[in-house]
Amino acid sequence: MKRRKLISWNVNGIRSVARKGFYQWLETAQPDILSIQETRAWPEQLTDELLRPLGYESYFSRAEKKGYSGVAIYTRERPLDVIEGIGDPTFDCEGRTLTAQFQDFTLINAYFPNGQRDHARVPYKLDYCAHFLAHCQAQQARCDHLVLCGDFNTAHRSIDLARPQSNKNTTGFLPAERAWIDQLIHAGYVDIFREIHGEVEGKYTWWSNRKGVRERNIGWRIDYHFVSTSMRSRVRDVYHLDEIFGSDHCPLALEFE
């Protein structure tokens, strides 16, 4: 049976990461599918090399506002269908969701809103979360095998960030945000990194750009792969590529048959 490698990465600007070794990394990593968040670009602003890396087709969902948000999927295997958004212009105008339907599974790539330091966008974020889960459930009615990936902008448990106590009132670790991750899991989606690696500590996916923070591994695990329970037996490995720089996030990989 064929093994596929899916990689998800918040690149914090696709044009920026392209100047920092993205092409060389992609050639080495060789994912079957690459899901990108925070592209911060419209497709027409990108070079042919970024739109169509050798061997890949690409699909984009952009924000109405230039230089903001946006997600993309690069794939070697042509999807049966690609759905942009979750069916609500309140969120789809920010280019946060792309769904690719393949023959034997469905991939949903998402960039969840940030609640902001003053918590002004926390209600918007939680509303997006509710609509996102409804979208997932609708997709699962078509195909039981789902992979959800992306920047969820929430650390689920205290083990998922270096300094939980000092961040208990920070968006990304608020009780309501964490409770929604519980809801996602209760709905039948598995945090596959925790399922495989258990209580391993110090495995993060995002670090502040402040000097020395990443070197001291003062990070947050806010990027995930969740899989539907029916996909669990197909997963062979999941891991963080935390040695890869170019963004304030690192890529994360999922391998399944």
Secondary structure, DSSP 8 states (H G I E B T S, - for coil): ---EEEEEEE-S-HHHHHTTTHHHHHHHH--SEEEEE---S-GGGS-HHHHS-TT-EEEEE--SSTTS--EEEEESS--SEEEES-S-HHHHTT--EEEEE-SS-EEEEEE-----TTSTTHHHHHHHHHHHHHHHHHHHHH-S-EEEEEE-----SGGGBS-TGGGTTSTTS-HHHHHHHHHHHHTTEEEHHHHHHTT--S--SEE-SSTTTTTTT-EE--EEEEEEGGGGGGEEEEEE-TT--SSSB--EEEEE-
